[in-house]
Structures are given as C-alpha cells and as structure tokens.
Amino acid sequence: MLVDDDEDARLLLRSLLERDGYEIDEVDDGRKATDRLKVDQEYQFVLLGLAMPGLQVLNQIRGSVDTAVLPVIIRTSIGSDALEAGADDYVEN
C-alpha cells in the first residue's frame, strides 16, 4: 500500500514500484489507509509519507494486533528519526 497526500510523489513511487513488479494500492490519506488495513490484511508492506499525519498512521498500524508486524517504510526528509518512531526502514525525499 502506498499512502501519501502528495499526488506527484504517489505517481513517481507508483511508477517505480510497478516497474519492479509490485502491485500497488494507492491511498491519499491516513484514515483511508487504516480503514483498508482493517478490512484487507493481505498487504505485504506500507510505504507511508510522513508529512501527512504519517506518525499517527504508523502508531495505529503498530498498535493493532492485525497489523503490528506489517513492514512500514517511511518516505521522509528526517531520516533515521523514522526508525525511532517504529518504521522498519525509510526512504529520504
């Protein structure tokens, strides 16, 4: 799942990931993302933009029994702070 409120970033990331063979479900806000994760637990990972309220979404993912171990990669400009917040990895802007 690709979660970001920046449409240009979603377009770029979606193109790169699809080129590498990933099937992408794109979401433009955190609430939609957490709602989908409650219904569909088949996602292999979440690529999450930190600028939207990314930390709240990350905390909700980590706080749910159903998604606590789901890998989350943060798209951010603050680097390793994302790891301290509970992300599995990060991609710098």
Summary of the structure (lengths in Angstrom):
residues: 93
radius of gyration: 12.0
end to end distance: 18.1
largest distance: 32.3
contacts: 265
relative contact order: 0.18
helix: 40%
strand: 18%
